[in-house]
Amino acid sequence: MEAVQAGCPVVLTEDVYLAADLVAAGAAVFSPQEPEAAAEVIGGLLDDVERRSEMRAAAHRYTASTLGSDSVARQYSDLIAARR
């Protein structure tokens, strides 16, 4: 999550927690677990400056809306309210 919060394009496998959410938000891409396929995905990102820029912006939007202090406070408030 630190890389996402820093706006770094992230390459994840499907079994990583929040991977599907991050990919759906445009902040990450899926990679197969095979080394050659992963290298191809990473290489593709290294060659695509525009895509990395778009992923960086998406990462900032995702973290602001999901991990920002207001969002976290709202999530805790909702959790507490649901337990009452």
N, CA, C and O atoms as CSV, one atom per row, in Angstrom:
chain,resi,resn,atom,element,x,y,z
A,1,MET,N,N,0.816,-1.191,0.000
A,1,MET,CA,C,0.000,0.000,0.000
A,1,MET,C,C,0.860,1.255,0.000
A,1,MET,O,O,0.442,2.293,-0.513
A,2,GLU,N,N,2.048,1.171,0.566
A,2,GLU,CA,C,2.913,2.348,0.596
A,2,GLU,C,C,3.269,2.789,-0.818
A,2,GLU,O,O,3.313,3.985,-1.105
A,3,ALA,N,N,3.523,1.830,-1.697
A,3,ALA,CA,C,3.850,2.170,-3.081
A,3,ALA,C,C,2.665,2.847,-3.765
A,3,ALA,O,O,2.836,3.810,-4.512
A,4,VAL,N,N,1.471,2.337,-3.504
A,4,VAL,CA,C,0.268,2.942,-4.092
A,4,VAL,C,C,0.094,4.358,-3.558
A,4,VAL,O,O,-0.179,5.282,-4.325
A,5,GLN,N,N,0.251,4.533,-2.251
A,5,GLN,CA,C,0.110,5.861,-1.656
A,5,GLN,C,C,1.148,6.825,-2.195
A,5,GLN,O,O,0.893,8.026,-2.287
A,6,ALA,N,N,2.316,6.311,-2.552
A,6,ALA,CA,C,3.370,7.157,-3.109
A,6,ALA,C,C,3.139,7.436,-4.589
A,6,ALA,O,O,3.868,8.223,-5.191
A,7,GLY,N,N,2.125,6.794,-5.184
A,7,GLY,CA,C,1.818,7.024,-6.592
A,7,GLY,C,C,2.644,6.183,-7.541
A,7,GLY,O,O,2.742,6.499,-8.727
A,8,CYS,N,N,3.238,5.119,-7.037
A,8,CYS,CA,C,4.028,4.231,-7.892
A,8,CYS,C,C,3.114,3.263,-8.631
A,8,CYS,O,O,2.220,2.681,-8.017
A,9,PRO,N,N,3.315,3.077,-9.933
A,9,PRO,CA,C,2.568,2.024,-10.622
A,9,PRO,C,C,2.904,0.687,-9.981
A,9,PRO,O,O,4.066,0.415,-9.679
A,10,VAL,N,N,1.901,-0.142,-9.775
A,10,VAL,CA,C,2.088,-1.384,-9.031
A,10,VAL,C,C,1.693,-2.570,-9.901
A,10,VAL,O,O,0.671,-2.540,-10.587
A,11,VAL,N,N,2.517,-3.614,-9.863
A,11,VAL,CA,C,2.244,-4.867,-10.552
A,11,VAL,C,C,1.972,-5.918,-9.478
A,11,VAL,O,O,2.804,-6.151,-8.602
A,12,LEU,N,N,0.804,-6.548,-9.553
A,12,LEU,CA,C,0.369,-7.489,-8.519
A,12,LEU,C,C,-0.113,-8.795,-9.122
A,12,LEU,O,O,-0.541,-8.839,-10.275
A,13,THR,N,N,-0.042,-9.852,-8.339
A,13,THR,CA,C,-0.708,-11.093,-8.725
A,13,THR,C,C,-2.120,-11.053,-8.147
A,13,THR,O,O,-2.413,-10.271,-7.242
A,14,GLU,N,N,-2.975,-11.896,-8.676
A,14,GLU,CA,C,-4.380,-11.873,-8.281
A,14,GLU,C,C,-4.620,-12.224,-6.820
A,14,GLU,O,O,-5.669,-11.884,-6.274
A,15,ASP,N,N,-3.678,-12.893,-6.180
A,15,ASP,CA,C,-3.910,-13.320,-4.802
A,15,ASP,C,C,-3.486,-12.284,-3.761
A,15,ASP,O,O,-3.546,-12.558,-2.562
A,16,VAL,N,N,-3.065,-11.121,-4.194
A,16,VAL,CA,C,-2.681,-10.050,-3.263
A,16,VAL,C,C,-3.939,-9.353,-2.764
A,16,VAL,O,O,-4.834,-9.032,-3.546
A,17,TYR,N,N,-3.999,-9.120,-1.449
A,17,TYR,CA,C,-5.137,-8.427,-0.838
A,17,TYR,C,C,-5.328,-7.071,-1.527
A,17,TYR,O,O,-4.359,-6.339,-1.729
A,18,LEU,N,N,-6.527,-6.743,-1.874
A,18,LEU,CA,C,-6.928,-5.506,-2.544
A,18,LEU,C,C,-6.479,-5.412,-3.997
A,18,LEU,O,O,-6.676,-4.374,-4.628
A,19,ALA,N,N,-5.884,-6.462,-4.540
A,19,ALA,CA,C,-5.403,-6.401,-5.920
A,19,ALA,C,C,-6.533,-6.076,-6.892
A,19,ALA,O,O,-6.375,-5.213,-7.755
A,20,ALA,N,N,-7.653,-6.747,-6.765
A,20,ALA,CA,C,-8.768,-6.511,-7.685
A,20,ALA,C,C,-9.266,-5.066,-7.589
A,20,ALA,O,O,-9.595,-4.452,-8.604
A,21,ASP,N,N,-9.319,-4.530,-6.373
A,21,ASP,CA,C,-9.758,-3.139,-6.195
A,21,ASP,C,C,-8.771,-2.165,-6.836
A,21,ASP,O,O,-9.176,-1.204,-7.489
A,22,LEU,N,N,-7.487,-2.417,-6.647
A,22,LEU,CA,C,-6.467,-1.526,-7.200
A,22,LEU,C,C,-6.442,-1.573,-8.725
A,22,LEU,O,O,-6.273,-0.545,-9.381
A,23,VAL,N,N,-6.611,-2.773,-9.287
A,23,VAL,CA,C,-6.657,-2.899,-10.745
A,23,VAL,C,C,-7.903,-2.209,-11.285
A,23,VAL,O,O,-7.833,-1.498,-12.288
A,24,ALA,N,N,-9.046,-2.414,-10.628
A,24,ALA,CA,C,-10.290,-1.767,-11.061
A,24,ALA,C,C,-10.175,-0.246,-11.007
A,24,ALA,O,O,-10.766,0.454,-11.829
A,25,ALA,N,N,-9.422,0.258,-10.048
A,25,ALA,CA,C,-9.230,1.707,-9.917
A,25,ALA,C,C,-8.219,2.243,-10.919
A,25,ALA,O,O,-8.088,3.456,-11.081
A,26,GLY,N,N,-7.502,1.348,-11.592
A,26,GLY,CA,C,-6.493,1.782,-12.552
A,26,GLY,C,C,-5.141,2.066,-11.929
A,26,GLY,O,O,-4.252,2.598,-12.593
A,27,ALA,N,N,-4.977,1.719,-10.663
A,27,ALA,CA,C,-3.738,2.010,-9.940
A,27,ALA,C,C,-2.731,0.876,-9.995
A,27,ALA,O,O,-1.593,1.036,-9.555
A,28,ALA,N,N,-3.140,-0.275,-10.535
A,28,ALA,CA,C,-2.261,-1.441,-10.588
A,28,ALA,C,C,-2.636,-2.287,-11.793
A,28,ALA,O,O,-3.696,-2.107,-12.393
A,29,VAL,N,N,-1.754,-3.208,-12.135
A,29,VAL,CA,C,-2.027,-4.185,-13.180
A,29,VAL,C,C,-1.754,-5.572,-12.623
A,29,VAL,O,O,-0.915,-5.753,-11.741
A,30,PHE,N,N,-2.483,-6.550,-13.158
A,30,PHE,CA,C,-2.249,-7.935,-12.777
A,30,PHE,C,C,-1.068,-8.480,-13.554
A,30,PHE,O,O,-0.808,-8.084,-14.690
A,31,SER,N,N,-0.365,-9.391,-12.921
A,31,SER,CA,C,0.733,-10.098,-13.567
A,31,SER,C,C,0.604,-11.574,-13.253
A,31,SER,O,O,0.259,-11.948,-12.132
A,32,PRO,N,N,0.879,-12.412,-14.235
A,32,PRO,CA,C,0.966,-13.834,-13.934
A,32,PRO,C,C,2.131,-14.079,-12.976
A,32,PRO,O,O,3.023,-13.240,-12.851
A,33,GLN,N,N,2.120,-15.208,-12.311
A,33,GLN,CA,C,3.180,-15.501,-11.353
A,33,GLN,C,C,4.444,-16.045,-12.017
A,33,GLN,O,O,5.490,-16.120,-11.373
A,34,GLU,N,N,4.367,-16.420,-13.273
A,34,GLU,CA,C,5.542,-16.929,-13.962
A,34,GLU,C,C,6.519,-15.781,-14.213
A,34,GLU,O,O,6.108,-14.713,-14.668
A,35,PRO,N,N,7.795,-15.984,-13.926
A,35,PRO,CA,C,8.783,-14.903,-14.032
A,35,PRO,C,C,8.850,-14.239,-15.410
A,35,PRO,O,O,8.954,-13.015,-15.495
A,36,GLU,N,N,8.792,-15.015,-16.474
A,36,GLU,CA,C,8.895,-14.441,-17.819
A,36,GLU,C,C,7.695,-13.553,-18.124
A,36,GLU,O,O,7.841,-12.474,-18.697
A,37,ALA,N,N,6.517,-14.013,-17.739
A,37,ALA,CA,C,5.298,-13.234,-17.979
A,37,ALA,C,C,5.296,-11.972,-17.120
A,37,ALA,O,O,4.891,-10.905,-17.580
A,38,ALA,N,N,5.745,-12.093,-15.884
A,38,ALA,CA,C,5.819,-10.917,-15.006
A,38,ALA,C,C,6.801,-9.902,-15.571
A,38,ALA,O,O,6.537,-8.700,-15.550
A,39,ALA,N,N,7.926,-10.379,-16.074
A,39,ALA,CA,C,8.920,-9.480,-16.670
A,39,ALA,C,C,8.341,-8.749,-17.876
A,39,ALA,O,O,8.654,-7.581,-18.107
A,40,GLU,N,N,7.508,-9.427,-18.635
A,40,GLU,CA,C,6.873,-8.801,-19.794
A,40,GLU,C,C,5.918,-7.680,-19.364
A,40,GLU,O,O,5.893,-6.608,-19.970
A,41,VAL,N,N,5.141,-7.938,-18.321
A,41,VAL,CA,C,4.210,-6.922,-17.809
A,41,VAL,C,C,4.995,-5.715,-17.287
A,41,VAL,O,O,4.658,-4.571,-17.591
A,42,ILE,N,N,6.027,-5.974,-16.509
A,42,ILE,CA,C,6.846,-4.883,-15.955
A,42,ILE,C,C,7.536,-4.117,-17.071
A,42,ILE,O,O,7.565,-2.887,-17.055
A,43,GLY,N,N,8.089,-4.831,-18.035
A,43,GLY,CA,C,8.731,-4.178,-19.166
A,43,GLY,C,C,7.772,-3.299,-19.953
A,43,GLY,O,O,8.133,-2.213,-20.407
A,44,GLY,N,N,6.544,-3.782,-20.109
A,44,GLY,CA,C,5.531,-2.986,-20.797
A,44,GLY,C,C,5.260,-1.674,-20.085
A,44,GLY,O,O,5.096,-0.635,-20.724
A,45,LEU,N,N,5.214,-1.722,-18.763
A,45,LEU,CA,C,5.008,-0.490,-17.992
A,45,LEU,C,C,6.212,0.442,-18.091
A,45,LEU,O,O,6.058,1.659,-18.198
A,46,LEU,N,N,7.399,-0.133,-18.055
A,46,LEU,CA,C,8.604,0.699,-18.154
A,46,LEU,C,C,8.674,1.429,-19.495
A,46,LEU,O,O,9.221,2.528,-19.585
A,47,ASP,N,N,8.118,0.811,-20.530
A,47,ASP,CA,C,8.134,1.416,-21.865
A,47,ASP,C,C,6.992,2.393,-22.107
A,47,ASP,O,O,6.994,3.090,-23.122
A,48,ASP,N,N,6.023,2.464,-21.212
A,48,ASP,CA,C,4.811,3.263,-21.445
A,48,ASP,C,C,4.684,4.378,-20.407
A,48,ASP,O,O,4.044,4.211,-19.368
A,49,VAL,N,N,5.304,5.507,-20.708
A,49,VAL,CA,C,5.308,6.644,-19.784
A,49,VAL,C,C,3.889,7.133,-19.510
A,49,VAL,O,O,3.556,7.449,-18.368
A,50,GLU,N,N,3.064,7.198,-20.527
A,50,GLU,CA,C,1.693,7.701,-20.360
A,50,GLU,C,C,0.883,6.801,-19.429
A,50,GLU,O,O,0.150,7.285,-18.566
A,51,ARG,N,N,1.023,5.495,-19.611
A,51,ARG,CA,C,0.273,4.573,-18.743
A,51,ARG,C,C,0.737,4.696,-17.298
A,51,ARG,O,O,-0.089,4.675,-16.385
A,52,ARG,N,N,2.024,4.823,-17.078
A,52,ARG,CA,C,2.518,4.995,-15.709
A,52,ARG,C,C,1.972,6.275,-15.096
A,52,ARG,O,O,1.630,6.301,-13.914
A,53,SER,N,N,1.890,7.331,-15.884
A,53,SER,CA,C,1.341,8.595,-15.399
A,53,SER,C,C,-0.134,8.438,-15.024
A,53,SER,O,O,-0.579,8.948,-13.996
A,54,GLU,N,N,-0.885,7.729,-15.866
A,54,GLU,CA,C,-2.304,7.484,-15.581
A,54,GLU,C,C,-2.459,6.634,-14.317
A,54,GLU,O,O,-3.348,6.886,-13.503
A,55,MET,N,N,-1.605,5.638,-14.155
A,55,MET,CA,C,-1.662,4.780,-12.961
A,55,MET,C,C,-1.306,5.585,-11.715
A,55,MET,O,O,-1.902,5.390,-10.655
A,56,ARG,N,N,-0.346,6.481,-11.840
A,56,ARG,CA,C,0.045,7.330,-10.700
A,56,ARG,C,C,-1.140,8.183,-10.258
A,56,ARG,O,O,-1.430,8.276,-9.065
A,57,ALA,N,N,-1.821,8.802,-11.211
A,57,ALA,CA,C,-2.989,9.632,-10.882
A,57,ALA,C,C,-4.100,8.780,-10.271
A,57,ALA,O,O,-4.750,9.196,-9.312
A,58,ALA,N,N,-4.315,7.587,-10.828
A,58,ALA,CA,C,-5.347,6.697,-10.296
A,58,ALA,C,C,-4.999,6.250,-8.877
A,58,ALA,O,O,-5.884,6.126,-8.031
A,59,ALA,N,N,-3.733,6.014,-8.620
A,59,ALA,CA,C,-3.298,5.613,-7.280
A,59,ALA,C,C,-3.577,6.718,-6.275
A,59,ALA,O,O,-4.041,6.451,-5.167
A,60,HIS,N,N,-3.297,7.950,-6.654
A,60,HIS,CA,C,-3.575,9.075,-5.751
A,60,HIS,C,C,-5.071,9.209,-5.492
A,60,HIS,O,O,-5.481,9.456,-4.358
A,61,ARG,N,N,-5.889,9.050,-6.527
A,61,ARG,CA,C,-7.348,9.123,-6.337
A,61,ARG,C,C,-7.825,7.995,-5.423
A,61,ARG,O,O,-8.638,8.214,-4.526
A,62,TYR,N,N,-7.315,6.793,-5.660
A,62,TYR,CA,C,-7.724,5.638,-4.854
A,62,TYR,C,C,-7.363,5.835,-3.389
A,62,TYR,O,O,-8.197,5.629,-2.507
A,63,THR,N,N,-6.134,6.230,-3.131
A,63,THR,CA,C,-5.729,6.372,-1.730
A,63,THR,C,C,-6.464,7.516,-1.050
A,63,THR,O,O,-6.796,7.421,0.131
A,64,ALA,N,N,-6.722,8.595,-1.779
A,64,ALA,CA,C,-7.451,9.713,-1.175
A,64,ALA,C,C,-8.880,9.305,-0.822
A,64,ALA,O,O,-9.401,9.693,0.224
A,65,SER,N,N,-9.512,8.521,-1.700
A,65,SER,CA,C,-10.908,8.163,-1.462
A,65,SER,C,C,-11.064,6.955,-0.544
A,65,SER,O,O,-12.121,6.782,0.064
A,66,THR,N,N,-10.050,6.127,-0.430
A,66,THR,CA,C,-10.166,4.889,0.319
A,66,THR,C,C,-9.334,4.876,1.596
A,66,THR,O,O,-9.749,4.308,2.606
A,67,LEU,N,N,-8.178,5.491,1.552
A,67,LEU,CA,C,-7.246,5.404,2.672
A,67,LEU,C,C,-6.986,6.738,3.356
A,67,LEU,O,O,-6.230,6.796,4.326
A,68,GLY,N,N,-7.596,7.802,2.871
A,68,GLY,CA,C,-7.430,9.106,3.502
A,68,GLY,C,C,-8.059,9.112,4.887
A,68,GLY,O,O,-8.884,8.255,5.201
A,69,SER,N,N,-7.676,10.064,5.705
A,69,SER,CA,C,-8.157,10.092,7.094
A,69,SER,C,C,-9.679,10.201,7.168
A,69,SER,O,O,-10.292,9.564,8.025
A,70,ASP,N,N,-10.304,10.990,6.292
A,70,ASP,CA,C,-11.764,11.095,6.303
A,70,ASP,C,C,-12.416,9.760,5.961
A,70,ASP,O,O,-13.404,9.363,6.580
A,71,SER,N,N,-11.856,9.075,4.975
A,71,SER,CA,C,-12.406,7.789,4.565
A,71,SER,C,C,-12.249,6.743,5.663
A,71,SER,O,O,-13.184,5.997,5.951
A,72,VAL,N,N,-11.084,6.689,6.266
A,72,VAL,CA,C,-10.846,5.718,7.333
A,72,VAL,C,C,-11.756,6.000,8.529
A,72,VAL,O,O,-12.302,5.072,9.127
A,73,ALA,N,N,-11.919,7.267,8.876
A,73,ALA,CA,C,-12.812,7.632,9.985
A,73,ALA,C,C,-14.243,7.212,9.670
A,73,ALA,O,O,-14.948,6.704,10.542
A,74,ARG,N,N,-14.673,7.420,8.437
A,74,ARG,CA,C,-16.022,7.021,8.037
A,74,ARG,C,C,-16.172,5.498,8.110
A,74,ARG,O,O,-17.199,4.998,8.568
A,75,GLN,N,N,-15.154,4.764,7.661
A,75,GLN,CA,C,-15.215,3.308,7.707
A,75,GLN,C,C,-15.309,2.806,9.149
A,75,GLN,O,O,-16.089,1.899,9.436
A,76,TYR,N,N,-14.524,3.385,10.052
A,76,TYR,CA,C,-14.605,2.995,11.464
A,76,TYR,C,C,-15.959,3.362,12.055
A,76,TYR,O,O,-16.533,2.585,12.818
A,77,SER,N,N,-16.460,4.506,11.719
A,77,SER,CA,C,-17.768,4.931,12.210
A,77,SER,C,C,-18.853,3.962,11.734
A,77,SER,O,O,-19.721,3.566,12.512
A,78,ASP,N,N,-18.799,3.585,10.457
A,78,ASP,CA,C,-19.772,2.636,9.914
A,78,ASP,C,C,-19.662,1.275,10.604
A,78,ASP,O,O,-20.673,0.632,10.887
A,79,LEU,N,N,-18.437,0.847,10.868
A,79,LEU,CA,C,-18.217,-0.422,11.539
A,79,LEU,C,C,-18.788,-0.417,12.955
A,79,LEU,O,O,-19.444,-1.370,13.375
A,80,ILE,N,N,-18.533,0.655,13.676
A,80,ILE,CA,C,-19.043,0.783,15.051
A,80,ILE,C,C,-20.567,0.835,15.038
A,80,ILE,O,O,-21.216,0.193,15.864
A,81,ALA,N,N,-21.146,1.599,14.104
A,81,ALA,CA,C,-22.606,1.704,14.023
A,81,ALA,C,C,-23.236,0.347,13.697
A,81,ALA,O,O,-24.318,0.030,14.191
A,82,ALA,N,N,-22.576,-0.434,12.886
A,82,ALA,CA,C,-23.121,-1.745,12.518
A,82,ALA,C,C,-23.099,-2.722,13.678
A,82,ALA,O,O,-23.874,-3.679,13.690
A,83,ARG,N,N,-22.233,-2.504,14.650
A,83,ARG,CA,C,-22.106,-3.411,15.789
A,83,ARG,C,C,-23.053,-3.041,16.922
A,83,ARG,O,O,-23.163,-3.790,17.892
A,84,ARG,N,N,-23.725,-1.929,16.827
A,84,ARG,CA,C,-24.641,-1.497,17.900
A,84,ARG,C,C,-25.993,-2.121,17.757
A,84,ARG,O,O,-26.880,-1.866,18.572
